């Protein structure tokens, strides 16, 4: 059986200094959301914003598929 894990809280991305609660130049902005199945925080950025690369720590081991 496959266990699905939804990572819905992108405020855990690092480096944290690259995230902002508002649209700020050279940052990703945090956007709270909610659906019938899950709620969390997604991130967004305009293409010309030059937001830096970020990483979301998965804290898992072994074989996994990411979609």
mmCIF file as Biopython writes it, N, C-alpha, C and O atoms, coordinates in Angstrom:
data_model
#
loop_
_atom_site.group_PDB
_atom_site.id
_atom_site.type_symbol
_atom_site.label_atom_id
_atom_site.label_alt_id
_atom_site.label_comp_id
_atom_site.label_asym_id
_atom_site.label_entity_id
_atom_site.label_seq_id
_atom_site.pdbx_PDB_ins_code
_atom_site.Cartn_x
_atom_site.Cartn_y
_atom_site.Cartn_z
_atom_site.occupancy
_atom_site.B_iso_or_equiv
_atom_site.auth_seq_id
_atom_site.auth_asym_id
_atom_site.pdbx_PDB_model_num
ATOM 1   N N  . UNK A ? 1  ? 0.839   -1.180 0.000   1.0 0.0 1  A 1 
ATOM 2   C CA . UNK A ? 1  ? 0.000   0.000  0.000   1.0 0.0 1  A 1 
ATOM 3   C C  . UNK A ? 1  ? 0.890   1.250  0.000   1.0 0.0 1  A 1 
ATOM 4   O O  . UNK A ? 1  ? 1.883   1.314  0.724   1.0 0.0 1  A 1 
ATOM 5   N N  . UNK A ? 2  ? 0.528   2.219  -0.802  1.0 0.0 2  A 1 
ATOM 6   C CA . UNK A ? 2  ? 1.268   3.476  -0.891  1.0 0.0 2  A 1 
ATOM 7   C C  . UNK A ? 2  ? 0.689   4.473  0.105   1.0 0.0 2  A 1 
ATOM 8   O O  . UNK A ? 2  ? -0.520  4.706  0.127   1.0 0.0 2  A 1 
ATOM 9   N N  . UNK A ? 3  ? 1.542   5.052  0.918   1.0 0.0 3  A 1 
ATOM 10  C CA . UNK A ? 3  ? 1.114   6.076  1.865   1.0 0.0 3  A 1 
ATOM 11  C C  . UNK A ? 3  ? 1.380   7.447  1.260   1.0 0.0 3  A 1 
ATOM 12  O O  . UNK A ? 3  ? 2.519   7.771  0.923   1.0 0.0 3  A 1 
ATOM 13  N N  . UNK A ? 4  ? 0.342   8.242  1.122   1.0 0.0 4  A 1 
ATOM 14  C CA . UNK A ? 4  ? 0.480   9.592  0.574   1.0 0.0 4  A 1 
ATOM 15  C C  . UNK A ? 4  ? 0.757   10.573 1.705   1.0 0.0 4  A 1 
ATOM 16  O O  . UNK A ? 4  ? 0.082   10.555 2.734   1.0 0.0 4  A 1 
ATOM 17  N N  . UNK A ? 5  ? 1.737   11.416 1.509   1.0 0.0 5  A 1 
ATOM 18  C CA . UNK A ? 5  ? 2.056   12.469 2.472   1.0 0.0 5  A 1 
ATOM 19  C C  . UNK A ? 5  ? 1.984   13.792 1.721   1.0 0.0 5  A 1 
ATOM 20  O O  . UNK A ? 5  ? 2.659   13.972 0.707   1.0 0.0 5  A 1 
ATOM 21  N N  . UNK A ? 6  ? 1.176   14.706 2.212   1.0 0.0 6  A 1 
ATOM 22  C CA . UNK A ? 6  ? 1.053   16.019 1.597   1.0 0.0 6  A 1 
ATOM 23  C C  . UNK A ? 6  ? 1.893   17.017 2.381   1.0 0.0 6  A 1 
ATOM 24  O O  . UNK A ? 6  ? 1.700   17.195 3.584   1.0 0.0 6  A 1 
ATOM 25  N N  . UNK A ? 7  ? 2.812   17.657 1.702   1.0 0.0 7  A 1 
ATOM 26  C CA . UNK A ? 7  ? 3.619   18.707 2.322   1.0 0.0 7  A 1 
ATOM 27  C C  . UNK A ? 7  ? 2.970   20.028 1.947   1.0 0.0 7  A 1 
ATOM 28  O O  . UNK A ? 7  ? 3.181   20.549 0.851   1.0 0.0 7  A 1 
ATOM 29  N N  . UNK A ? 8  ? 2.196   20.553 2.847   1.0 0.0 8  A 1 
ATOM 30  C CA . UNK A ? 8  ? 1.368   21.719 2.534   1.0 0.0 8  A 1 
ATOM 31  C C  . UNK A ? 8  ? 1.809   22.990 3.240   1.0 0.0 8  A 1 
ATOM 32  O O  . UNK A ? 8  ? 1.135   24.015 3.143   1.0 0.0 8  A 1 
ATOM 33  N N  . UNK A ? 9  ? 2.918   22.938 3.941   1.0 0.0 9  A 1 
ATOM 34  C CA . UNK A ? 9  ? 3.350   24.099 4.717   1.0 0.0 9  A 1 
ATOM 35  C C  . UNK A ? 9  ? 4.718   24.565 4.243   1.0 0.0 9  A 1 
ATOM 36  O O  . UNK A ? 9  ? 5.745   24.207 4.819   1.0 0.0 9  A 1 
ATOM 37  N N  . UNK A ? 10 ? 4.718   25.360 3.195   1.0 0.0 10 A 1 
ATOM 38  C CA . UNK A ? 10 ? 5.967   25.778 2.565   1.0 0.0 10 A 1 
ATOM 39  C C  . UNK A ? 10 ? 6.728   26.834 3.368   1.0 0.0 10 A 1 
ATOM 40  O O  . UNK A ? 10 ? 7.823   27.230 2.968   1.0 0.0 10 A 1 
ATOM 41  N N  . UNK A ? 11 ? 6.179   27.294 4.482   1.0 0.0 11 A 1 
ATOM 42  C CA . UNK A ? 11 ? 6.937   28.259 5.294   1.0 0.0 11 A 1 
ATOM 43  C C  . UNK A ? 11 ? 8.147   27.607 5.945   1.0 0.0 11 A 1 
ATOM 44  O O  . UNK A ? 11 ? 8.971   28.296 6.547   1.0 0.0 11 A 1 
ATOM 45  N N  . UNK A ? 12 ? 8.267   26.266 5.831   1.0 0.0 12 A 1 
ATOM 46  C CA . UNK A ? 12 ? 9.425   25.547 6.374   1.0 0.0 12 A 1 
ATOM 47  C C  . UNK A ? 12 ? 10.611  25.562 5.422   1.0 0.0 12 A 1 
ATOM 48  O O  . UNK A ? 12 ? 11.664  25.011 5.743   1.0 0.0 12 A 1 
ATOM 49  N N  . UNK A ? 13 ? 10.462  26.178 4.266   1.0 0.0 13 A 1 
ATOM 50  C CA . UNK A ? 13 ? 11.561  26.235 3.298   1.0 0.0 13 A 1 
ATOM 51  C C  . UNK A ? 13 ? 12.746  27.006 3.875   1.0 0.0 13 A 1 
ATOM 52  O O  . UNK A ? 13 ? 12.592  27.904 4.702   1.0 0.0 13 A 1 
ATOM 53  N N  . UNK A ? 14 ? 13.917  26.626 3.413   1.0 0.0 14 A 1 
ATOM 54  C CA . UNK A ? 14 ? 15.140  27.311 3.837   1.0 0.0 14 A 1 
ATOM 55  C C  . UNK A ? 14 ? 15.880  27.825 2.612   1.0 0.0 14 A 1 
ATOM 56  O O  . UNK A ? 14 ? 15.825  27.190 1.559   1.0 0.0 14 A 1 
ATOM 57  N N  . UNK A ? 15 ? 16.551  28.926 2.714   1.0 0.0 15 A 1 
ATOM 58  C CA . UNK A ? 15 ? 16.732  29.743 3.916   1.0 0.0 15 A 1 
ATOM 59  C C  . UNK A ? 15 ? 15.481  30.564 4.216   1.0 0.0 15 A 1 
ATOM 60  O O  . UNK A ? 15 ? 14.846  31.092 3.303   1.0 0.0 15 A 1 
ATOM 61  N N  . UNK A ? 16 ? 15.134  30.669 5.475   1.0 0.0 16 A 1 
ATOM 62  C CA . UNK A ? 16 ? 13.933  31.386 5.905   1.0 0.0 16 A 1 
ATOM 63  C C  . UNK A ? 16 ? 13.982  32.866 5.534   1.0 0.0 16 A 1 
ATOM 64  O O  . UNK A ? 16 ? 12.933  33.491 5.371   1.0 0.0 16 A 1 
ATOM 65  N N  . UNK A ? 17 ? 15.159  33.429 5.400   1.0 0.0 17 A 1 
ATOM 66  C CA . UNK A ? 17 ? 15.277  34.850 5.048   1.0 0.0 17 A 1 
ATOM 67  C C  . UNK A ? 17 ? 14.803  35.118 3.620   1.0 0.0 17 A 1 
ATOM 68  O O  . UNK A ? 17 ? 14.617  36.275 3.242   1.0 0.0 17 A 1 
ATOM 69  N N  . UNK A ? 18 ? 14.603  34.065 2.823   1.0 0.0 18 A 1 
ATOM 70  C CA . UNK A ? 18 ? 14.122  34.222 1.451   1.0 0.0 18 A 1 
ATOM 71  C C  . UNK A ? 18 ? 12.597  34.288 1.380   1.0 0.0 18 A 1 
ATOM 72  O O  . UNK A ? 18 ? 12.037  34.474 0.300   1.0 0.0 18 A 1 
ATOM 73  N N  . UNK A ? 19 ? 11.916  34.137 2.528   1.0 0.0 19 A 1 
ATOM 74  C CA . UNK A ? 19 ? 10.458  34.128 2.585   1.0 0.0 19 A 1 
ATOM 75  C C  . UNK A ? 19 ? 9.941   35.419 3.194   1.0 0.0 19 A 1 
ATOM 76  O O  . UNK A ? 19 ? 10.591  36.013 4.054   1.0 0.0 19 A 1 
ATOM 77  N N  . UNK A ? 20 ? 8.757   35.855 2.739   1.0 0.0 20 A 1 
ATOM 78  C CA . UNK A ? 20 ? 8.169   37.084 3.264   1.0 0.0 20 A 1 
ATOM 79  C C  . UNK A ? 20 ? 6.654   36.919 3.338   1.0 0.0 20 A 1 
ATOM 80  O O  . UNK A ? 20 ? 6.063   36.215 2.519   1.0 0.0 20 A 1 
ATOM 81  N N  . UNK A ? 21 ? 6.035   37.561 4.306   1.0 0.0 21 A 1 
ATOM 82  C CA . UNK A ? 21 ? 4.579   37.542 4.428   1.0 0.0 21 A 1 
ATOM 83  C C  . UNK A ? 21 ? 3.920   38.455 3.395   1.0 0.0 21 A 1 
ATOM 84  O O  . UNK A ? 21 ? 2.714   38.364 3.166   1.0 0.0 21 A 1 
ATOM 85  N N  . UNK A ? 22 ? 4.693   39.320 2.783   1.0 0.0 22 A 1 
ATOM 86  C CA . UNK A ? 22 ? 4.176   40.226 1.754   1.0 0.0 22 A 1 
ATOM 87  C C  . UNK A ? 22 ? 5.031   40.106 0.498   1.0 0.0 22 A 1 
ATOM 88  O O  . UNK A ? 22 ? 6.121   39.535 0.538   1.0 0.0 22 A 1 
ATOM 89  N N  . UNK A ? 23 ? 4.541   40.640 -0.609  1.0 0.0 23 A 1 
ATOM 90  C CA . UNK A ? 23 ? 5.318   40.626 -1.847  1.0 0.0 23 A 1 
ATOM 91  C C  . UNK A ? 23 ? 6.484   41.593 -1.704  1.0 0.0 23 A 1 
ATOM 92  O O  . UNK A ? 23 ? 6.308   42.811 -1.720  1.0 0.0 23 A 1 
ATOM 93  N N  . UNK A ? 24 ? 7.650   41.039 -1.567  1.0 0.0 24 A 1 
ATOM 94  C CA . UNK A ? 24 ? 8.866   41.814 -1.365  1.0 0.0 24 A 1 
ATOM 95  C C  . UNK A ? 24 ? 9.868   41.429 -2.441  1.0 0.0 24 A 1 
ATOM 96  O O  . UNK A ? 24 ? 9.997   40.253 -2.781  1.0 0.0 24 A 1 
ATOM 97  N N  . UNK A ? 25 ? 10.565  42.396 -2.966  1.0 0.0 25 A 1 
ATOM 98  C CA . UNK A ? 25 ? 11.553  42.138 -4.017  1.0 0.0 25 A 1 
ATOM 99  C C  . UNK A ? 25 ? 12.606  41.140 -3.533  1.0 0.0 25 A 1 
ATOM 100 O O  . UNK A ? 25 ? 13.087  41.224 -2.403  1.0 0.0 25 A 1 
ATOM 101 N N  . UNK A ? 26 ? 12.955  40.197 -4.410  1.0 0.0 26 A 1 
ATOM 102 C CA . UNK A ? 26 ? 13.947  39.156 -4.150  1.0 0.0 26 A 1 
ATOM 103 C C  . UNK A ? 26 ? 13.561  38.217 -3.012  1.0 0.0 26 A 1 
ATOM 104 O O  . UNK A ? 26 ? 14.430  37.698 -2.312  1.0 0.0 26 A 1 
ATOM 105 N N  . UNK A ? 27 ? 12.268  37.997 -2.826  1.0 0.0 27 A 1 
ATOM 106 C CA . UNK A ? 27 ? 11.757  37.076 -1.807  1.0 0.0 27 A 1 
ATOM 107 C C  . UNK A ? 27 ? 10.611  36.257 -2.390  1.0 0.0 27 A 1 
ATOM 108 O O  . UNK A ? 27 ? 9.973   36.664 -3.362  1.0 0.0 27 A 1 
ATOM 109 N N  . UNK A ? 28 ? 10.360  35.110 -1.791  1.0 0.0 28 A 1 
ATOM 110 C CA . UNK A ? 28 ? 9.142   34.354 -2.038  1.0 0.0 28 A 1 
ATOM 111 C C  . UNK A ? 28 ? 8.105   34.868 -1.050  1.0 0.0 28 A 1 
ATOM 112 O O  . UNK A ? 28 ? 8.442   35.153 0.100   1.0 0.0 28 A 1 
ATOM 113 N N  . UNK A ? 29 ? 6.847   34.993 -1.475  1.0 0.0 29 A 1 
ATOM 114 C CA . UNK A ? 29 ? 5.842   35.416 -0.506  1.0 0.0 29 A 1 
ATOM 115 C C  . UNK A ? 29 ? 4.962   34.239 -0.121  1.0 0.0 29 A 1 
ATOM 116 O O  . UNK A ? 29 ? 4.664   33.374 -0.944  1.0 0.0 29 A 1 
ATOM 117 N N  . UNK A ? 30 ? 4.553   34.218 1.128   1.0 0.0 30 A 1 
ATOM 118 C CA . UNK A ? 30 ? 3.763   33.138 1.715   1.0 0.0 30 A 1 
ATOM 119 C C  . UNK A ? 30 ? 2.278   33.413 1.508   1.0 0.0 30 A 1 
ATOM 120 O O  . UNK A ? 30 ? 1.802   34.516 1.774   1.0 0.0 30 A 1 
ATOM 121 N N  . UNK A ? 31 ? 1.548   32.403 1.031   1.0 0.0 31 A 1 
ATOM 122 C CA . UNK A ? 31 ? 0.131   32.545 0.713   1.0 0.0 31 A 1 
ATOM 123 C C  . UNK A ? 31 ? -0.651  31.454 1.442   1.0 0.0 31 A 1 
ATOM 124 O O  . UNK A ? 31 ? -0.580  30.290 1.048   1.0 0.0 31 A 1 
ATOM 125 N N  . UNK A ? 32 ? -1.397  31.799 2.497   1.0 0.0 32 A 1 
ATOM 126 C CA . UNK A ? 32 ? -2.211  30.790 3.179   1.0 0.0 32 A 1 
ATOM 127 C C  . UNK A ? 32 ? -3.330  30.304 2.242   1.0 0.0 32 A 1 
ATOM 128 O O  . UNK A ? 32 ? -3.872  31.087 1.462   1.0 0.0 32 A 1 
ATOM 129 N N  . UNK A ? 33 ? -3.669  29.015 2.324   1.0 0.0 33 A 1 
ATOM 130 C CA . UNK A ? 33 ? -4.751  28.459 1.514   1.0 0.0 33 A 1 
ATOM 131 C C  . UNK A ? 33 ? -5.455  27.347 2.268   1.0 0.0 33 A 1 
ATOM 132 O O  . UNK A ? 33 ? -4.934  26.808 3.244   1.0 0.0 33 A 1 
ATOM 133 N N  . UNK A ? 34 ? -6.646  27.013 1.800   1.0 0.0 34 A 1 
ATOM 134 C CA . UNK A ? 34 ? -7.427  25.937 2.402   1.0 0.0 34 A 1 
ATOM 135 C C  . UNK A ? 34 ? -8.315  25.308 1.339   1.0 0.0 34 A 1 
ATOM 136 O O  . UNK A ? 34 ? -8.978  26.013 0.578   1.0 0.0 34 A 1 
ATOM 137 N N  . UNK A ? 35 ? -8.327  23.969 1.289   1.0 0.0 35 A 1 
ATOM 138 C CA . UNK A ? 35 ? -9.239  23.224 0.421   1.0 0.0 35 A 1 
ATOM 139 C C  . UNK A ? 35 ? -10.067 22.305 1.308   1.0 0.0 35 A 1 
ATOM 140 O O  . UNK A ? 35 ? -9.936  22.335 2.532   1.0 0.0 35 A 1 
ATOM 141 N N  . UNK A ? 36 ? -10.901 21.506 0.707   1.0 0.0 36 A 1 
ATOM 142 C CA . UNK A ? 36 ? -11.682 20.550 1.500   1.0 0.0 36 A 1 
ATOM 143 C C  . UNK A ? 36 ? -10.793 19.481 2.124   1.0 0.0 36 A 1 
ATOM 144 O O  . UNK A ? 36 ? -11.115 18.959 3.191   1.0 0.0 36 A 1 
ATOM 145 N N  . UNK A ? 37 ? -9.672  19.147 1.469   1.0 0.0 37 A 1 
ATOM 146 C CA . UNK A ? 37 ? -8.810  18.073 1.949   1.0 0.0 37 A 1 
ATOM 147 C C  . UNK A ? 37 ? -7.622  18.535 2.784   1.0 0.0 37 A 1 
ATOM 148 O O  . UNK A ? 37 ? -7.176  17.813 3.676   1.0 0.0 37 A 1 
ATOM 149 N N  . UNK A ? 38 ? -7.109  19.720 2.509   1.0 0.0 38 A 1 
ATOM 150 C CA . UNK A ? 38 ? -5.853  20.134 3.150   1.0 0.0 38 A 1 
ATOM 151 C C  . UNK A ? 38 ? -5.790  21.660 3.238   1.0 0.0 38 A 1 
ATOM 152 O O  . UNK A ? 38 ? -6.415  22.368 2.449   1.0 0.0 38 A 1 
ATOM 153 N N  . UNK A ? 39 ? -5.039  22.140 4.194   1.0 0.0 39 A 1 
ATOM 154 C CA . UNK A ? 39 ? -4.774  23.576 4.289   1.0 0.0 39 A 1 
ATOM 155 C C  . UNK A ? 39 ? -3.281  23.747 4.542   1.0 0.0 39 A 1 
ATOM 156 O O  . UNK A ? 39 ? -2.602  22.816 4.976   1.0 0.0 39 A 1 
ATOM 157 N N  . UNK A ? 40 ? -2.789  24.928 4.269   1.0 0.0 40 A 1 
ATOM 158 C CA . UNK A ? 40 ? -1.373  25.162 4.476   1.0 0.0 40 A 1 
ATOM 159 C C  . UNK A ? 40 ? -0.939  26.515 3.968   1.0 0.0 40 A 1 
ATOM 160 O O  . UNK A ? 40 ? -1.733  27.454 3.902   1.0 0.0 40 A 1 
ATOM 161 N N  . UNK A ? 41 ? 0.325   26.606 3.612   1.0 0.0 41 A 1 
ATOM 162 C CA . UNK A ? 41 ? 0.908   27.842 3.115   1.0 0.0 41 A 1 
ATOM 163 C C  . UNK A ? 41 ? 1.685   27.499 1.845   1.0 0.0 41 A 1 
ATOM 164 O O  . UNK A ? 41 ? 2.602   26.677 1.875   1.0 0.0 41 A 1 
ATOM 165 N N  . UNK A ? 42 ? 1.314   28.132 0.727   1.0 0.0 42 A 1 
ATOM 166 C CA . UNK A ? 42 ? 2.080   27.961 -0.493  1.0 0.0 42 A 1 
ATOM 167 C C  . UNK A ? 42 ? 2.947   29.195 -0.685  1.0 0.0 42 A 1 
ATOM 168 O O  . UNK A ? 42 ? 2.790   30.190 0.022   1.0 0.0 42 A 1 
ATOM 169 N N  . UNK A ? 43 ? 3.859   29.126 -1.642  1.0 0.0 43 A 1 
ATOM 170 C CA . UNK A ? 43 ? 4.725   30.263 -1.911  1.0 0.0 43 A 1 
ATOM 171 C C  . UNK A ? 43 ? 4.520   30.741 -3.336  1.0 0.0 43 A 1 
ATOM 172 O O  . UNK A ? 43 ? 4.121   29.970 -4.208  1.0 0.0 43 A 1 
ATOM 173 N N  . UNK A ? 44 ? 4.789   31.999 -3.564  1.0 0.0 44 A 1 
ATOM 174 C CA . UNK A ? 44 ? 4.661   32.567 -4.894  1.0 0.0 44 A 1 
ATOM 175 C C  . UNK A ? 44 ? 5.714   33.631 -5.118  1.0 0.0 44 A 1 
ATOM 176 O O  . UNK A ? 44 ? 6.289   34.174 -4.174  1.0 0.0 44 A 1 
ATOM 177 N N  . UNK A ? 45 ? 5.957   33.918 -6.391  1.0 0.0 45 A 1 
ATOM 178 C CA . UNK A ? 45 ? 6.901   34.960 -6.758  1.0 0.0 45 A 1 
ATOM 179 C C  . UNK A ? 45 ? 6.646   35.339 -8.204  1.0 0.0 45 A 1 
ATOM 180 O O  . UNK A ? 45 ? 6.312   34.481 -9.021  1.0 0.0 45 A 1 
ATOM 181 N N  . UNK A ? 46 ? 6.798   36.592 -8.523  1.0 0.0 46 A 1 
ATOM 182 C CA . UNK A ? 46 ? 6.711   37.011 -9.909  1.0 0.0 46 A 1 
ATOM 183 C C  . UNK A ? 46 ? 7.990   36.603 -10.620 1.0 0.0 46 A 1 
ATOM 184 O O  . UNK A ? 46 ? 9.052   36.567 -9.999  1.0 0.0 46 A 1 
ATOM 185 N N  . UNK A ? 47 ? 7.912   36.295 -11.904 1.0 0.0 47 A 1 
ATOM 186 C CA . UNK A ? 47 ? 9.086   35.800 -12.619 1.0 0.0 47 A 1 
ATOM 187 C C  . UNK A ? 47 ? 10.229  36.809 -12.645 1.0 0.0 47 A 1 
ATOM 188 O O  . UNK A ? 47 ? 11.392  36.407 -12.664 1.0 0.0 47 A 1 
ATOM 189 N N  . UNK A ? 48 ? 9.937   38.087 -12.646 1.0 0.0 48 A 1 
ATOM 190 C CA . UNK A ? 48 ? 10.993  39.112 -12.676 1.0 0.0 48 A 1 
ATOM 191 C C  . UNK A ? 48 ? 11.486  39.480 -11.278 1.0 0.0 48 A 1 
ATOM 192 O O  . UNK A ? 48 ? 12.302  40.391 -11.136 1.0 0.0 48 A 1 
ATOM 193 N N  . UNK A ? 49 ? 11.011  38.795 -10.255 1.0 0.0 49 A 1 
ATOM 194 C CA . UNK A ? 49 ? 11.329  39.131 -8.871  1.0 0.0 49 A 1 
ATOM 195 C C  . UNK A ? 49 ? 12.739  38.717 -8.468  1.0 0.0 49 A 1 
ATOM 196 O O  . UNK A ? 49 ? 13.285  39.280 -7.519  1.0 0.0 49 A 1 
ATOM 197 N N  . UNK A ? 50 ? 13.338  37.767 -9.146  1.0 0.0 50 A 1 
ATOM 198 C CA . UNK A ? 50 ? 14.673  37.253 -8.805  1.0 0.0 50 A 1 
ATOM 199 C C  . UNK A ? 50 ? 14.732  36.649 -7.405  1.0 0.0 50 A 1 
ATOM 200 O O  . UNK A ? 50 ? 15.714  36.833 -6.686  1.0 0.0 50 A 1 
ATOM 201 N N  . UNK A ? 51 ? 13.687  35.934 -7.024  1.0 0.0 51 A 1 
ATOM 202 C CA . UNK A ? 51 ? 13.695  35.252 -5.725  1.0 0.0 51 A 1 
ATOM 203 C C  . UNK A ? 51 ? 14.757  34.156 -5.743  1.0 0.0 51 A 1 
ATOM 204 O O  . UNK A ? 51 ? 14.931  33.488 -6.762  1.0 0.0 51 A 1 
ATOM 205 N N  . UNK A ? 52 ? 15.467  33.960 -4.634  1.0 0.0 52 A 1 
ATOM 206 C CA . UNK A ? 52 ? 16.552  32.972 -4.608  1.0 0.0 52 A 1 
ATOM 207 C C  . UNK A ? 52 ? 16.023  31.537 -4.594  1.0 0.0 52 A 1 
ATOM 208 O O  . UNK A ? 52 ? 14.847  31.300 -4.320  1.0 0.0 52 A 1 
ATOM 209 N N  . UNK A ? 53 ? 16.903  30.593 -4.890  1.0 0.0 53 A 1 
ATOM 210 C CA . UNK A ? 53 ? 16.549  29.186 -4.761  1.0 0.0 53 A 1 
ATOM 211 C C  . UNK A ? 53 ? 16.291  28.866 -3.302  1.0 0.0 53 A 1 
ATOM 212 O O  . UNK A ? 53 ? 16.958  29.393 -2.411  1.0 0.0 53 A 1 
ATOM 213 N N  . UNK A ? 54 ? 15.319  27.999 -3.065  1.0 0.0 54 A 1 
ATOM 214 C CA . UNK A ? 54 ? 15.008  27.555 -1.711  1.0 0.0 54 A 1 
ATOM 215 C C  . UNK A ? 54 ? 14.900  26.035 -1.701  1.0 0.0 54 A 1 
ATOM 216 O O  . UNK A ? 54 ? 14.810  25.401 -2.752  1.0 0.0 54 A 1 
ATOM 217 N N  . UNK A ? 55 ? 14.909  25.465 -0.512  1.0 0.0 55 A 1 
ATOM 218 C CA . UNK A ? 55 ? 14.810  24.021 -0.327  1.0 0.0 55 A 1 
ATOM 219 C C  . UNK A ? 55 ? 13.762  23.733 0.729   1.0 0.0 55 A 1 
ATOM 220 O O  . UNK A ? 55 ? 13.663  24.446 1.728   1.0 0.0 55 A 1 
ATOM 221 N N  . UNK A ? 56 ? 12.974  22.679 0.506   1.0 0.0 56 A 1 
ATOM 222 C CA . UNK A ? 56 ? 12.014  22.218 1.510   1.0 0.0 56 A 1 
ATOM 223 C C  . UNK A ? 56 ? 12.548  20.917 2.105   1.0 0.0 56 A 1 
ATOM 224 O O  . UNK A ? 56 ? 12.554  19.889 1.427   1.0 0.0 56 A 1 
ATOM 225 N N  . UNK A ? 57 ? 12.995  20.945 3.359   1.0 0.0 57 A 1 
ATOM 226 C CA . UNK A ? 57 ? 13.492  19.714 3.987   1.0 0.0 57 A 1 
ATOM 227 C C  . UNK A ? 57 ? 12.363  18.684 4.085   1.0 0.0 57 A 1 
ATOM 228 O O  . UNK A ? 57 ? 11.284  18.991 4.592   1.0 0.0 57 A 1 
ATOM 229 N N  . UNK A ? 58 ? 12.611  17.465 3.601   1.0 0.0 58 A 1 
ATOM 230 C CA . UNK A ? 58 ? 11.580  16.431 3.616   1.0 0.0 58 A 1 
ATOM 231 C C  . UNK A ? 58 ? 11.609  15.590 4.885   1.0 0.0 58 A 1 
ATOM 232 O O  . UNK A ? 58 ? 10.579  15.048 5.285   1.0 0.0 58 A 1 
ATOM 233 N N  . UNK A ? 59 ? 12.763  15.471 5.523   1.0 0.0 59 A 1 
ATOM 234 C CA . UNK A ? 59 ? 12.906  14.704 6.767   1.0 0.0 59 A 1 
ATOM 235 C C  . UNK A ? 59 ? 12.391  13.283 6.614   1.0 0.0 59 A 1 
ATOM 236 O O  . UNK A ? 59 ? 11.656  12.793 7.470   1.0 0.0 59 A 1 
ATOM 237 N N  . UNK A ? 60 ? 12.770  12.620 5.535   1.0 0.0 60 A 1 
ATOM 238 C CA . UNK A ? 60 ? 12.406  11.225 5.293   1.0 0.0 60 A 1 
ATOM 239 C C  . UNK A ? 60 ? 13.640  10.481 4.806   1.0 0.0 60 A 1 
ATOM 240 O O  . UNK A ? 60 ? 14.638  11.095 4.431   1.0 0.0 60 A 1 
ATOM 241 N N  . UNK A ? 61 ? 13.564  9.166  4.814   1.0 0.0 61 A 1 
ATOM 242 C CA . UNK A ? 61 ? 14.653  8.359  4.278   1.0 0.0 61 A 1 
ATOM 243 C C  . UNK A ? 61 ? 14.054  7.248  3.417   1.0 0.0 61 A 1 
ATOM 244 O O  . UNK A ? 61 ? 12.863  6.951  3.511   1.0 0.0 61 A 1 
ATOM 245 N N  . UNK A ? 62 ? 14.880  6.648  2.592   1.0 0.0 62 A 1 
ATOM 246 C CA . UNK A ? 62 ? 14.411  5.567  1.729   1.0 0.0 62 A 1 
ATOM 247 C C  . UNK A ? 62 ? 13.868  6.105  0.410   1.0 0.0 62 A 1 
ATOM 248 O O  . UNK A ? 62 ? 14.020  7.283  0.088   1.0 0.0 62 A 1 
ATOM 249 N N  . UNK A ? 63 ? 13.234  5.211  -0.340  1.0 0.0 63 A 1 
ATOM 250 C CA . UNK A ? 63 ? 12.683  5.549  -1.654  1.0 0.0 63 A 1 
ATOM 251 C C  . UNK A ? 63 ? 11.401  6.346  -1.523  1.0 0.0 63 A 1 
ATOM 252 O O  . UNK A ? 63 ? 10.515  6.003  -0.740  1.0 0.0 63 A 1 
ATOM 253 N N  . UNK A ? 64 ? 11.316  7.411  -2.297  1.0 0.0 64 A 1 
ATOM 254 C CA . UNK A ? 64 ? 10.114  8.249  -2.307  1.0 0.0 64 A 1 
ATOM 255 C C  . UNK A ? 64 ? 9.902   8.815  -3.704  1.0 0.0 64 A 1 
ATOM 256 O O  . UNK A ? 64 ? 10.849  8.934  -4.481  1.0 0.0 64 A 1 
ATOM 257 N N  . UNK A ? 65 ? 8.688   9.155  -4.014  1.0 0.0 65 A 1 
ATOM 258 C CA . UNK A ? 65 ? 8.363   9.844  -5.255  1.0 0.0 65 A 1 
ATOM 259 C C  . UNK A ? 65 ? 7.789   11.206 -4.878  1.0 0.0 65 A 1 
ATOM 260 O O  . UNK A ? 65 ? 6.991   11.316 -3.947  1.0 0.0 65 A 1 
ATOM 261 N N  . UNK A ? 66 ? 8.195   12.227 -5.599  1.0 0.0 66 A 1 
ATOM 262 C CA . UNK A ? 66 ? 7.719   13.578 -5.320  1.0 0.0 66 A 1 
ATOM 263 C C  . UNK A ? 66 ? 6.956   14.085 -6.537  1.0 0.0 66 A 1 
ATOM 264 O O  . UNK A ? 66 ? 7.478   14.063 -7.652  1.0 0.0 66 A 1 
ATOM 265 N N  . UNK A ? 67 ? 5.741   14.535 -6.331  1.0 0.0 67 A 1 
ATOM 266 C CA . UNK A ? 67 ? 4.900   15.077 -7.412  1.0 0.0 67 A 1 
ATOM 267 C C  . UNK A ? 67 ? 4.466   16.474 -7.077  1.0 0.0 67 A 1 
ATOM 268 O O  . UNK A ? 67 ? 3.752   17.102 -7.859  1.0 0.0 67 A 1 
#
